[in-house]
Amino acid sequence: MEDGSGYAVAGNLIARTPENWFFSGVLAKISSEGELLWKRYYQHITGQGPSHYINDLAQAPDGGFIMVGEVRDTINAPRQQGWLLKVDEYGCLVPGCELVSGVKSSDDSKSSDDFTLLLYPNPVSEELQVYFSGPAGGEHHFRILDAQGREWRRFSTRLPASPDVAGHAGRSSEVTLLVEVDELPAGVYYLQYLREGKVVAMEGFVKR
């Protein structure tokens, strides 16, 4: 790091379930003393079975990071595409993701589900960035509905096991999902987070 605050490293991480493989791009910051300060995961939701690779990074003049790599669709064409990410000094694509400490509970106080769900930008034109934090391990499912309740898209992710970060236990993890929405007609939509087929959370957004 140019300010001497530590080191930034980037690459990719592979997680597996009995049904799917999940390849995430990853960026982490490590202090000069070797302590992990934060780690961010990124997935571009496109096609089926995408694999994410970050091959290089550089620090931007504003203190953030620019990363380049590729997203490979392992099933459908196009088989390969370039990937360019610009994040802030905390590795956030969604502003304020560094303020999420651990996880928060849903509105149902009796629920054992703990998560954070943030959307950016809103309104959106081409790509919706979804920051999701929740229990590490397991597969998490989402869908997009329009104002009439019609389903437009489904996708899922897996949160990798998270190590201790700056003294906090690794009981939760996070990922930022890059979801293409340019094919959606203009209007109001809702992103739903589902657990065992039930809606656990819902956030609205406007498609320009």
ROSE-4610 file (N, C-alpha, C; in Angstrom, 1 decimal, always signed):
// ROSE-4610
residu = [M/M/M/E/E/E/D/D/D/G/G/G/S/S/S/G/G/G/Y/Y/Y/A/A/A/V/V/V/A/A/A/G/G/G/N/N/N/L/L/L/I/I/I/A/A/A/R/R/R/T/T/T/P/P/P/E/E/E/N/N/N/W/W/W/F/F/F/F/F/F/S/S/S/G/G/G/V/V/V/L/L/L/A/A/A/K/K/K/I/I/I/S/S/S/S/S/S/E/E/E/G/G/G/E/E/E/L/L/L/L/L/L/W/W/W/K/K/K/R/R/R/Y/Y/Y/Y/Y/Y/Q/Q/Q/H/H/H/I/I/I/T/T/T/G/G/G/Q/Q/Q/G/G/G/P/P/P/S/S/S/H/H/H/Y/Y/Y/I/I/I/N/N/N/D/D/D/L/L/L/A/A/A/Q/Q/Q/A/A/A/P/P/P/D/D/D/G/G/G/G/G/G/F/F/F/I/I/I/M/M/M/V/V/V/G/G/G/E/E/E/V/V/V/R/R/R/D/D/D/T/T/T/I/I/I/N/N/N/A/A/A/P/P/P/R/R/R/Q/Q/Q/Q/Q/Q/G/G/G/W/W/W/L/L/L/L/L/L/K/K/K/V/V/V/D/D/D/E/E/E/Y/Y/Y/G/G/G/C/C/C/L/L/L/V/V/V/P/P/P/G/G/G/C/C/C/E/E/E/L/L/L/V/V/V/S/S/S/G/G/G/V/V/V/K/K/K/S/S/S/S/S/S/D/D/D/D/D/D/S/S/S/K/K/K/S/S/S/S/S/S/D/D/D/D/D/D/F/F/F/T/T/T/L/L/L/L/L/L/L/L/L/Y/Y/Y/P/P/P/N/N/N/P/P/P/V/V/V/S/S/S/E/E/E/E/E/E/L/L/L/Q/Q/Q/V/V/V/Y/Y/Y/F/F/F/S/S/S/G/G/G/P/P/P/A/A/A/G/G/G/G/G/G/E/E/E/H/H/H/H/H/H/F/F/F/R/R/R/I/I/I/L/L/L/D/D/D/A/A/A/Q/Q/Q/G/G/G/R/R/R/E/E/E/W/W/W/R/R/R/R/R/R/F/F/F/S/S/S/T/T/T/R/R/R/L/L/L/P/P/P/A/A/A/S/S/S/P/P/P/D/D/D/V/V/V/A/A/A/G/G/G/H/H/H/A/A/A/G/G/G/R/R/R/S/S/S/S/S/S/E/E/E/V/V/V/T/T/T/L/L/L/L/L/L/V/V/V/E/E/E/V/V/V/D/D/D/E/E/E/L/L/L/P/P/P/A/A/A/G/G/G/V/V/V/Y/Y/Y/Y/Y/Y/L/L/L/Q/Q/Q/Y/Y/Y/L/L/L/R/R/R/E/E/E/G/G/G/K/K/K/V/V/V/V/V/V/A/A/A/M/M/M/E/E/E/G/G/G/F/F/F/V/V/V/K/K/K/R/R/R]
num = [1/1/1/2/2/2/3/3/3/4/4/4/5/5/5/6/6/6/7/7/7/8/8/8/9/9/9/10/10/10/11/11/11/12/12/12/13/13/13/14/14/14/15/15/15/16/16/16/17/17/17/18/18/18/19/19/19/20/20/20/21/21/21/22/22/22/23/23/23/24/24/24/25/25/25/26/26/26/27/27/27/28/28/28/29/29/29/30/30/30/31/31/31/32/32/32/33/33/33/34/34/34/35/35/35/36/36/36/37/37/37/38/38/38/39/39/39/40/40/40/41/41/41/42/42/42/43/43/43/44/44/44/45/45/45/46/46/46/47/47/47/48/48/48/49/49/49/50/50/50/51/51/51/52/52/52/53/53/53/54/54/54/55/55/55/56/56/56/57/57/57/58/58/58/59/59/59/60/60/60/61/61/61/62/62/62/63/63/63/64/64/64/65/65/65/66/66/66/67/67/67/68/68/68/69/69/69/70/70/70/71/71/71/72/72/72/73/73/73/74/74/74/75/75/75/76/76/76/77/77/77/78/78/78/79/79/79/80/80/80/81/81/81/82/82/82/83/83/83/84/84/84/85/85/85/86/86/86/87/87/87/88/88/88/89/89/89/90/90/90/91/91/91/92/92/92/93/93/93/94/94/94/95/95/95/96/96/96/97/97/97/98/98/98/99/99/99/100/100/100/101/101/101/102/102/102/103/103/103/104/104/104/105/105/105/106/106/106/107/107/107/108/108/108/109/109/109/110/110/110/111/111/111/112/112/112/113/113/113/114/114/114/115/115/115/116/116/116/117/117/117/118/118/118/119/119/119/120/120/120/121/121/121/122/122/122/123/123/123/124/124/124/125/125/125/126/126/126/127/127/127/128/128/128/129/129/129/130/130/130/131/131/131/132/132/132/133/133/133/134/134/134/135/135/135/136/136/136/137/137/137/138/138/138/139/139/139/140/140/140/141/141/141/142/142/142/143/143/143/144/144/144/145/145/145/146/146/146/147/147/147/148/148/148/149/149/149/150/150/150/151/151/151/152/152/152/153/153/153/154/154/154/155/155/155/156/156/156/157/157/157/158/158/158/159/159/159/160/160/160/161/161/161/162/162/162/163/163/163/164/164/164/165/165/165/166/166/166/167/167/167/168/168/168/169/169/169/170/170/170/171/171/171/172/172/172/173/173/173/174/174/174/175/175/175/176/176/176/177/177/177/178/178/178/179/179/179/180/180/180/181/181/181/182/182/182/183/183/183/184/184/184/185/185/185/186/186/186/187/187/187/188/188/188/189/189/189/190/190/190/191/191/191/192/192/192/193/193/193/194/194/194/195/195/195/196/196/196/197/197/197/198/198/198/199/199/199/200/200/200/201/201/201/202/202/202/203/203/203/204/204/204/205/205/205/206/206/206/207/207/207/208/208/208]
x = [+0.8/+0.0/+0.9/+0.5/+1.3/+1.4/+0.4/+0.4/+1.1/+1.6/+2.3/+1.4/+0.1/-0.9/-1.0/-0.3/-0.3/-0.2/-0.8/-0.7/-2.1/-2.3/-3.5/-3.2/-4.0/-3.8/-5.1/-5.1/-6.3/-6.1/-7.2/-7.1/-8.5/-8.6/-9.9/-10.0/-11.2/-11.4/-12.5/-12.4/-13.3/-14.1/-15.4/-16.2/-17.1/-17.4/-18.2/-19.4/-20.5/-21.6/-21.8/-22.7/-22.9/-23.5/-24.2/-24.8/-24.0/-23.2/-22.6/-21.2/-20.4/-19.2/-19.3/-18.7/-18.7/-17.3/-17.0/-15.7/-15.8/-15.2/-15.3/-14.0/-14.1/-13.0/-12.8/-11.6/-11.4/-10.3/-10.5/-9.6/-9.5/-8.3/-8.1/-7.0/-7.1/-6.1/-5.5/-4.2/-3.4/-2.5/-2.5/-1.7/-0.2/+0.6/+2.0/+2.5/+1.7/+2.0/+1.5/+0.8/+0.3/-1.1/-1.8/-3.2/-4.2/-5.1/-6.1/-7.1/-7.2/-8.1/-9.5/-9.5/-10.8/-10.6/-11.7/-11.7/-13.0/-13.0/-14.2/-14.2/-15.4/-15.6/-16.6/-16.4/-17.2/-17.5/-18.8/-19.3/-20.2/-19.9/-20.7/-21.7/-23.0/-24.0/-24.4/-23.8/-24.1/-24.0/-25.0/-24.9/-25.0/-24.5/-24.5/-23.0/-22.8/-21.5/-20.3/-20.5/-19.4/-18.2/-17.0/-15.8/-15.2/-14.8/-14.3/-12.8/-12.0/-10.6/-10.2/-9.5/-8.8/-7.3/-6.8/-5.4/-4.5/-4.9/-4.0/-4.8/-4.1/-4.7/-3.7/-4.3/-3.4/-4.2/-3.5/-4.2/-4.5/-5.7/-6.2/-5.8/-5.7/-5.3/-6.2/-7.5/-8.4/-8.2/-7.3/-7.1/-7.8/-8.7/-9.4/-8.5/-9.2/-8.4/-9.1/-8.3/-8.7/-8.2/-9.2/-8.8/-9.2/-8.4/-8.8/-8.7/-9.5/-9.5/-10.5/-11.2/-12.1/-13.2/-14.3/-15.4/-15.7/-15.5/-15.7/-17.0/-17.9/-19.1/-18.7/-18.8/-18.3/-19.3/-20.5/-21.5/-22.0/-22.3/-22.8/-21.8/-22.0/-21.2/-21.8/-21.0/-19.6/-18.8/-17.8/-17.1/-16.2/-15.9/-15.0/-15.2/-15.1/-15.2/-14.3/-13.8/-13.0/-13.8/-13.1/-13.7/-12.9/-13.6/-12.9/-13.7/-13.1/-13.7/-13.0/-13.8/-13.2/-13.9/-13.2/-13.8/-13.1/-13.7/-13.2/-12.0/-11.6/-10.4/-10.7/-12.0/-12.4/-12.8/-12.6/-12.9/-14.4/-15.1/-16.6/-17.0/-17.9/-18.6/-19.9/-20.5/-21.7/-21.2/-21.4/-21.0/-21.4/-20.5/-20.9/-20.8/-20.3/-20.2/-19.2/-18.3/-17.3/-17.9/-19.2/-19.9/-20.6/-20.7/-21.4/-20.5/-20.8/-20.0/-20.7/-20.2/-20.9/-22.1/-23.3/-24.5/-25.6/-26.8/-27.9/-29.1/-30.0/-31.2/-32.3/-33.1/-34.2/-35.3/-36.3/-37.4/-38.1/-38.1/-38.8/-37.8/-38.2/-37.3/-37.1/-38.1/-38.0/-37.2/-36.8/-36.0/-34.6/-34.0/-32.6/-31.7/-32.4/-31.6/-31.0/-29.7/-29.0/-28.3/-28.5/-28.0/-28.0/-27.3/-27.4/-27.6/-28.5/-28.8/-28.8/-27.9/-27.8/-27.7/-28.4/-28.5/-27.9/-27.2/-26.6/-26.3/-26.5/-27.2/-28.7/-29.4/-30.9/-31.4/-31.9/-32.3/-31.0/-31.3/-30.2/-30.5/-29.5/-29.7/-29.3/-28.1/-27.5/-27.1/-26.5/-26.0/-26.3/-27.0/-27.3/-26.3/-25.7/-24.7/-25.4/-25.3/-26.0/-25.0/-24.9/-24.0/-24.8/-24.3/-25.0/-24.0/-24.4/-23.6/-24.5/-24.0/-24.8/-23.9/-24.6/-23.8/-23.0/-21.7/-20.8/-21.3/-21.0/-21.4/-22.9/-23.3/-24.6/-24.9/-25.9/-26.3/-27.4/-27.3/-28.3/-29.0/-30.3/-31.1/-31.8/-31.9/-32.5/-33.4/-34.4/-35.1/-35.6/-35.8/-36.3/-37.7/-38.6/-40.0/-40.3/-41.3/-41.7/-42.9/-43.4/-44.5/-45.8/-45.9/-47.1/-46.9/-45.7/-45.4/-44.8/-44.5/-44.0/-42.5/-42.0/-40.6/-39.8/-38.7/-37.8/-36.5/-36.1/-34.7/-34.6/-33.8/-33.4/-31.8/-31.2/-29.8/-29.4/-28.3/-27.8/-26.4/-25.9/-24.5/-24.2/-22.9/-22.5/-21.5/-21.6/-20.7/-19.6/-18.3/-17.2/-17.0/-16.3/-16.0/-15.1/-15.4/-14.7/-13.7/-12.4/-11.5/-11.8/-11.2/-11.2/-10.7/-11.4/-11.0/-10.9/-9.7/-9.5/-10.1/-9.9/-10.4/-11.9/-12.6/-14.0/-14.0/-14.9/-15.0/-15.5/-15.0/-15.4/-16.7/-17.8/-19.1/-19.9/-19.5/-20.3/-19.3/-19.9/-19.1/-19.9/-19.4/-20.0/-19.6/-20.4/-20.1/-20.9/-20.3/-21.0/-21.3/-22.6/-23.1/-23.3/-22.8/-23.0/-24.0/-25.3/-26.4/-26.8/-26.7/-27.1/-28.7/-29.1/-30.6/-31.0/-30.1/-30.3/-31.5/-31.8/-32.9/-34.3/-34.3/-35.6/-36.2/-37.5/-38.2/-38.2/-38.3/-38.3/-39.4/-39.2/-40.2/-39.7/-40.6/-40.3/-40.1/-39.0/-38.8/-38.4/-38.5/-38.1/-37.2/-36.1/-35.1/-35.5/-35.8/-36.2/-35.0/-34.8/-33.8/-34.6/-34.4/-35.2/-34.3/-34.9/-34.3/-35.3/-34.9/-35.8/-37.1/-37.0/-38.2/-39.1/-38.7/-39.5/-38.8/-39.6/-39.0/-38.6/-37.3/-36.7/-36.6/-36.3/-36.1/-36.4/-36.8/-37.1/-36.7/-36.0/-35.6/-36.0/-36.6/-37.1/-36.0/-36.1/-35.3/-36.0/-35.5/-36.1/-35.2/-35.7/-35.0/-35.3/-34.3/-34.5/-34.8]
y = [-1.2/+0.0/+1.2/+2.3/+3.5/+4.2/+4.1/+4.8/+4.0/+2.9/+2.0/+1.3/+1.3/+0.7/-0.8/-1.4/-2.9/-3.3/-4.4/-5.1/-5.5/-5.4/-5.8/-7.0/-8.1/-9.3/-9.6/-10.2/-10.5/-11.9/-12.5/-13.8/-14.4/-15.7/-16.4/-17.5/-17.9/-18.9/-19.8/-21.1/-22.1/-22.7/-22.8/-23.4/-24.4/-25.5/-26.6/-27.1/-27.3/-28.1/-29.3/-30.3/-31.5/-31.2/-30.0/-29.7/-28.7/-27.8/-26.7/-26.4/-25.8/-25.2/-23.7/-23.0/-21.5/-21.0/-20.2/-19.6/-18.1/-17.6/-16.1/-15.4/-14.2/-13.3/-12.8/-12.6/-12.2/-11.1/-10.2/-9.1/-9.0/-8.9/-8.8/-7.8/-7.2/-6.3/-6.9/-6.8/-7.4/-6.3/-6.1/-5.1/-5.4/-4.4/-4.6/-5.7/-5.9/-7.0/-8.3/-8.4/-9.7/-10.0/-9.1/-9.3/-9.1/-10.0/-9.8/-8.7/-7.6/-6.5/-6.7/-7.1/-7.4/-8.2/-8.9/-9.8/-9.6/-9.4/-9.3/-10.3/-10.8/-11.8/-11.2/-11.5/-10.9/-12.0/-12.0/-12.9/-12.2/-12.4/-11.8/-12.9/-12.6/-13.6/-13.5/-14.5/-14.5/-16.0/-16.4/-17.7/-18.8/-19.9/-21.0/-21.4/-21.7/-22.1/-21.2/-19.9/-19.0/-19.2/-19.0/-19.1/-17.7/-17.2/-15.8/-15.8/-15.0/-14.9/-13.4/-13.1/-11.7/-12.0/-11.4/-11.7/-10.6/-9.4/-8.3/-7.2/-6.4/-5.2/-4.1/-2.9/-1.7/-0.8/+0.0/+1.0/+2.2/+2.7/+3.9/+5.1/+6.3/+7.5/+7.9/+7.5/+7.8/+6.8/+5.9/+4.9/+3.6/+3.6/+2.3/+1.4/+0.4/-0.6/-0.8/-1.1/-1.5/-2.9/-3.8/-5.2/-5.6/-6.4/-7.0/-8.5/-9.1/-10.6/-11.1/-12.2/-12.7/-13.5/-13.6/-14.5/-15.5/-16.8/-17.8/-18.5/-18.5/-19.3/-20.7/-21.6/-23.0/-23.8/-23.3/-24.1/-23.5/-22.2/-21.5/-20.5/-20.2/-19.2/-17.8/-16.7/-16.7/-17.4/-18.1/-18.9/-18.1/-16.9/-16.1/-14.6/-13.8/-12.4/-11.7/-10.5/-9.7/-9.2/-8.9/-8.5/-7.3/-6.2/-5.0/-4.5/-4.4/-3.9/-2.7/-1.7/-0.6/-0.5/-0.7/-0.7/+0.4/+0.7/+1.8/+1.2/+2.1/+1.7/+0.5/+0.2/-1.0/-2.2/-2.1/-3.2/-3.3/-2.2/-2.2/-1.8/-2.5/-2.1/-1.4/-1.9/-1.2/-0.3/+1.0/+1.9/+1.6/+1.7/+1.4/+0.0/-0.9/-2.3/-2.5/-1.6/-1.7/-1.4/-0.9/-0.6/-1.8/-2.8/-4.0/-4.8/-4.9/-5.7/-6.9/-8.1/-9.3/-9.4/-9.7/-9.8/-9.2/-9.0/-8.5/-9.4/-9.4/-10.3/-9.7/-10.6/-10.2/-9.6/-9.0/-8.4/-9.3/-10.6/-11.6/-12.0/-11.6/-11.8/-13.3/-14.1/-15.5/-16.3/-15.6/-16.2/-16.4/-17.5/-17.8/-17.3/-16.7/-16.2/-14.9/-14.8/-13.5/-13.2/-11.9/-11.5/-10.0/-9.5/-8.1/-8.1/-7.3/-7.3/-5.8/-5.4/-4.0/-4.0/-3.1/-2.9/-1.6/-1.6/-0.4/-0.6/+0.4/+1.6/+1.5/+2.5/+2.4/+3.8/+4.2/+3.3/+2.8/+1.7/+1.0/+0.9/+1.0/+0.9/-0.5/-0.9/-2.1/-3.2/-2.8/-3.9/-3.5/-4.4/-4.3/-5.0/-4.2/-4.8/-5.1/-6.4/-6.9/-7.3/-6.6/-7.0/-7.9/-9.1/-10.0/-10.6/-10.5/-11.1/-12.0/-13.2/-14.1/-15.3/-16.3/-17.4/-18.1/-18.4/-19.0/-20.4/-20.9/-22.2/-22.2/-23.2/-23.3/-22.5/-22.8/-22.1/-21.1/-19.9/-18.9/-18.6/-18.4/-18.3/-16.9/-16.4/-15.1/-15.2/-14.3/-14.1/-12.7/-12.3/-10.9/-11.0/-10.2/-10.1/-8.7/-8.6/-7.2/-6.8/-5.6/-5.1/-6.0/-6.7/-7.6/-9.0/-9.2/-10.5/-11.5/-11.1/-12.0/-12.2/-13.4/-13.7/-13.5/-12.8/-12.5/-13.2/-13.5/-14.2/-14.9/-16.0/-16.7/-16.8/-16.8/-17.1/-17.5/-18.0/-18.4/-18.2/-18.3/-18.1/-19.0/-19.2/-19.9/-19.0/-18.8/-18.0/-18.8/-18.5/-19.3/-19.1/-20.1/-19.9/-18.7/-17.9/-16.7/-16.8/-16.4/-16.5/-15.3/-15.3/-14.2/-12.9/-11.8/-10.6/-9.5/-9.0/-7.9/-8.3/-9.5/-9.9/-10.4/-10.4/-10.8/-12.3/-13.1/-14.5/-14.7/-15.7/-16.0/-16.7/-16.3/-17.0/-16.6/-15.5/-15.0/-14.7/-14.6/-14.3/-13.3/-12.9/-11.9/-12.1/-11.6/-11.6/-10.4/-9.9/-8.9/-9.6/-9.6/-10.2/-9.1/-9.3/-8.4/-9.0/-8.4/-9.0/-8.1/-8.6/-7.9/-7.8/-6.5/-6.3/-5.4/-5.3/-4.4/-4.9/-6.3/-6.8/-6.5/-6.1/-5.8/-4.6/-4.6/-3.4/-2.4/-1.1/-0.1/-0.3/-0.1/-0.2/-0.6/-1.0/-1.3/-2.8/-3.2/-4.7/-4.9/-6.2/-6.6/-7.8/-7.7/-8.8/-9.5/-10.8/-11.6/-12.5/-12.7/-13.7/-14.8/-16.0/-17.2/-18.2/-18.7/-19.8/-21.0/-22.1/-23.3/-23.0/-22.2/-21.9/-20.8/-20.2/-19.2/-17.8/-16.8/-15.4/-14.9/-14.7/-14.2/-12.7/-12.1/-10.7/-10.2/-8.9/-8.4/-6.9/-6.5/-5.1/-4.7/-3.5/-3.0/-2.2/-2.1/-1.2/-0.8/+0.3/+0.8/+0.6/+0.0/-0.2/+1.0/+1.7/+2.8/+2.3]
z = [+0.0/+0.0/+0.0/-0.8/-0.9/+0.5/+1.3/+2.6/+3.7/+3.4/+4.4/+5.3/+5.1/+6.0/+5.9/+5.0/+4.8/+3.4/+3.1/+1.7/+1.2/-0.1/-0.7/-1.6/-1.5/-2.3/-3.0/-4.2/-4.9/-5.6/-5.9/-6.6/-6.8/-6.6/-6.6/-5.6/-5.2/-4.2/-4.8/-4.5/-5.0/-3.8/-3.9/-2.9/-3.6/-2.9/-3.6/-2.7/-3.4/-2.8/-3.6/-3.1/-3.9/-5.3/-5.4/-6.7/-7.5/-6.9/-7.6/-7.2/-8.1/-7.7/-7.7/-6.8/-6.8/-6.8/-7.9/-8.0/-7.8/-6.7/-6.4/-6.6/-7.1/-7.1/-5.6/-5.2/-3.8/-3.7/-2.8/-2.5/-1.0/-0.5/+1.0/+1.3/+2.5/+3.0/+4.2/+4.3/+5.4/+6.0/+7.3/+8.0/+7.8/+8.1/+8.1/+9.0/+10.1/+11.0/+10.7/+9.5/+9.1/+9.5/+10.1/+10.5/+9.3/+9.2/+8.1/+8.6/+7.8/+8.2/+7.6/+6.3/+5.7/+4.5/+4.1/+2.9/+2.2/+0.9/+0.1/-1.0/-1.3/-2.4/-3.4/-4.7/-5.8/-6.7/-7.2/-8.2/-9.2/-10.5/-11.5/-12.0/-11.7/-12.0/-13.4/-14.2/-15.6/-16.1/-16.9/-17.5/-16.4/-16.6/-15.7/-15.3/-14.1/-13.6/-13.9/-13.7/-14.0/-13.0/-13.6/-12.8/-12.8/-11.6/-11.5/-11.2/-11.9/-11.7/-11.7/-10.7/-10.6/-10.8/-11.9/-12.3/-11.9/-11.7/-11.4/-10.7/-9.9/-9.2/-9.1/-8.9/-8.7/-7.8/-7.0/-6.2/-7.0/-6.8/-7.6/-6.8/-7.5/-6.8/-5.6/-5.6/-4.5/-3.3/-3.4/-2.3/-2.5/-3.5/-3.8/-4.7/-5.3/-6.0/-7.4/-8.4/-9.7/-10.0/-10.3/-10.5/-11.9/-12.5/-13.9/-13.8/-14.6/-14.6/-15.7/-15.4/-16.4/-15.6/-16.3/-15.9/-17.0/-16.6/-17.6/-17.4/-18.4/-18.3/-18.8/-17.8/-18.1/-18.9/-19.1/-19.8/-21.1/-21.1/-22.3/-22.9/-24.2/-24.8/-24.5/-24.5/-24.7/-23.6/-23.9/-23.0/-22.0/-22.5/-21.7/-21.9/-20.9/-21.0/-20.0/-20.4/-19.5/-18.3/-17.2/-15.9/-15.4/-15.2/-14.6/-13.4/-12.3/-11.1/-10.5/-10.0/-9.3/-8.0/-6.9/-5.5/-4.7/-3.6/-2.7/-1.9/-0.9/-0.1/+0.8/+1.0/+1.8/+1.0/-0.3/-1.1/-1.5/-1.2/-1.4/-2.8/-3.4/-4.6/-4.2/-3.1/-2.5/-1.4/-1.6/-0.6/+0.8/+1.8/+3.2/+3.6/+2.7/+3.1/+4.3/+4.5/+5.6/+6.9/+6.9/+8.2/+8.7/+7.9/+8.3/+9.2/+10.5/+11.4/+11.8/+11.4/+11.7/+10.8/+11.4/+10.7/+11.5/+10.9/+11.7/+11.4/+12.4/+12.3/+11.4/+10.9/+10.1/+11.0/+10.5/+11.3/+12.2/+11.8/+12.6/+13.8/+15.0/+16.1/+16.5/+16.0/+16.3/+15.2/+14.2/+13.1/+13.5/+13.1/+13.4/+12.2/+11.2/+10.1/+10.3/+10.2/+10.3/+9.0/+8.6/+7.3/+7.2/+6.1/+5.7/+4.2/+3.7/+2.2/+1.8/+1.0/+0.5/-1.0/-1.6/-3.1/-3.5/-4.7/-5.2/-6.7/-7.6/-7.3/-7.4/-7.0/-7.0/-7.2/-8.4/-9.5/-10.2/-11.0/-11.7/-13.2/-14.0/-15.5/-16.0/-15.7/-16.3/-15.3/-14.2/-13.3/-11.9/-11.2/-9.8/-8.9/-8.0/-7.1/-5.8/-5.4/-4.2/-3.2/-2.1/-1.0/-0.1/+0.2/+1.1/+2.1/+3.4/+4.5/+5.2/+5.6/+6.3/+6.8/+7.4/+7.9/+6.9/+7.2/+6.3/+6.0/+4.8/+4.4/+4.0/+3.2/+2.8/+1.5/+0.8/-0.4/-0.2/-0.7/-0.5/-1.9/-1.8/-3.1/-3.1/-4.4/-4.6/-5.8/-5.9/-7.1/-7.3/-8.5/-8.8/-9.4/-8.7/-9.2/-9.6/-10.5/-10.8/-9.9/-10.1/-9.2/-9.3/-10.3/-10.5/-9.9/-9.4/-8.8/-9.8/-11.0/-12.0/-11.8/-11.8/-11.6/-12.9/-12.8/-13.9/-13.8/-12.6/-12.5/-11.2/-11.2/-10.0/-10.1/-8.9/-8.9/-7.4/-7.2/-5.9/-5.7/-4.5/-4.2/-2.9/-2.7/-1.5/-0.8/+0.5/+1.2/+1.7/+1.4/+1.9/+3.3/+4.0/+5.4/+5.5/+6.6/+6.8/+8.0/+7.8/+8.9/+9.9/+11.0/+11.9/+11.3/+11.4/+10.8/+11.9/+12.1/+13.1/+14.5/+14.9/+16.2/+16.3/+15.2/+15.1/+14.7/+15.4/+15.0/+13.6/+13.0/+11.6/+11.4/+12.1/+12.1/+10.9/+10.2/+9.0/+7.9/+6.7/+5.6/+4.7/+3.6/+2.7/+1.3/+0.4/-1.0/-1.7/-2.7/-3.6/-4.9/-5.2/-6.5/-7.5/-8.7/-9.8/-10.7/-10.7/-11.4/-12.5/-13.8/-14.9/-15.0/-15.1/-15.2/-16.4/-17.3/-18.5/-19.3/-19.3/-20.1/-19.4/-18.2/-17.5/-18.1/-18.3/-18.7/-17.5/-17.8/-16.8/-15.8/-14.5/-13.6/-12.2/-11.3/-9.9/-9.8/-9.1/-8.9/-7.5/-7.1/-5.8/-5.8/-5.0/-4.9/-3.6/-3.7/-2.5/-2.2/-0.9/-0.4/+0.2/-0.3/+0.1/+0.9/+1.9/+2.7/+2.8/+2.3/+2.2/+1.5/+0.5/-0.3/+0.2/+1.4/+2.0/+1.9/+1.7/+1.6/+3.0/+3.1/+4.4/+4.4/+3.2/+3.1/+1.7/+1.6/+0.3/+0.3/-0.8/-1.0/-2.4/-2.5/-3.8/-4.5/-5.8/-6.6/-7.9/-8.5/-9.7/-10.8/-11.9/-13.2/-14.1/-14.5/-15.4/-16.8]
